[in-house]
Amino acid sequence: MIRVTHRIALDEAELHEEFVRASGPGGQHVNKTDSCVQLRFNVAESPNLPPDVKARLIKLAGSRMTLGGVLILIGDRYRSQMRNREDVRERLIDLIRDATVVPKARRPTKPTLGSKQRRLEGKAKRAEVKQGRRGPGFHD
């Protein structure tokens, strides 16, 4: 079990890892080893995630989420397969932790009487300045 929070833990069987060839550093060695990790986690069918966390996770994942509800994370930051594997798992855990945070409800506020008066006074001063810039009209 992978502990994410005090009430959420993922079963290792839910994570599907596939190792593929990575681009990037490694020289000739990069063409021989499968050091890139593709981690797939089926968010939609996970019994360990509460429904509200699933919904926020799907929103947070964005383009990393497939239409079937599978989250795909790719790790090829390091030359070592094990370090890439650890990196991808840490990123998954961080993403799930971010999804557990309930966003604060926005309370709409109204401008204060003082701020309304200051705004109107500023508009009046500006109008006065512009009025002073006008040249004499036909009727003056």
NORRAJO-V389954 format. One record per run of one state. SS is the DSSP state (H for helix, E for strand, L for the rest). FROM is the first residue (numbers start at 0). TO is the last residue. If there is no record, write none. Layout:
SS:FROM:TO ; SS:FROM:TO
This chain:
L:0:0 ; E:1:2 ; L:3:7 ; E:8:9 ; L:10:10 ; H:11:13 ; E:14:19 ; L:20:25 ; H:26:30 ; L:31:34 ; E:35:41 ; L:42:49 ; H:50:63 ; E:64:64 ; L:65:68 ; E:69:74 ; L:75:79 ; H:80:99 ; L:100:111 ; H:112:132 ; L:133:139
